[in-house]
C-alpha cells in the first residue's frame, strides 16, 4: 500500500470537544453566597440600629420603699435603650394615681412595672413609731429593721423585749429634740397589714418600742 493510499484509508482524527463552561451568573452556589452575605449585613445593621434607639422611661428620683405611693414627684424621666424589654418598665403616660411600690427601688433605678400595684392590692402600710433607743446613723430610707417591743410591767418597769415586727422597711427617720429625756427618733416604717393591730396596741399601751437594724437580734 502506498503512502497516498494510507492517507486516504485512515479515518480523520476527531477534534476533542470541550464541555461548555457553566455561566458565572447561573452558579447556584454564587447566589447562595450573595444571599448569606446580604442577610449577615442586614442583621448587623438591624442590631446596631436597634441599639441606638432610645425610649423615655421612669427612674426613681429617690429611694422608694415598699408600700409607698408612687407619684410624679418620686420619679424622673430618662432616655435609655432597652430594646424589646422596654415594656417591662413604667414610661411617661402610665397612670401613677393610686399606685404603690411592692419592693425597694433605689435612687436612679428604672421603675419596673412589676414593682408596683394598685394601693387596694398592697399588703403593707406605714406606721410611725418613736424608738426608745437612738437609731443608728446607717439606718435610712430603704433600710430593713426589726421593731422590738417591751410591754409595761406591774412593778413599773418593762417586760423582756421581743421582736414585734421583723424586717420592716424604713421610710424616714426624724430626730425630735423636743421630746423629754433628750429626744427620740420618730421612724416611719412599712409593715405588713397583718402586723398593724399589734403595733397600734403596743403604742396605745405605752410599750417601749425600739428600732434596730434587721439581723441585730
Secondary structure, 3 states (H helix, E strand, C coil): CCHHHHHHHCCCCCCCCCCCCCCHHHCHHHHHHHHHHHHHHHHHHHHHHHHHCCEEEEEECCCECCCCECCHHHEEEEEECCHHHHHHECCCCCCCCCEEECCCECCCCECEHHHEEEHHHCCEEEEEEEECCCCCCCCCCCCEEEEEEECECCCCCECCCEEEEEEEEEEEEEEECCCCCCCEEEEEEEEEHHHHHHHHHHHHCCCEEEEEECCCC
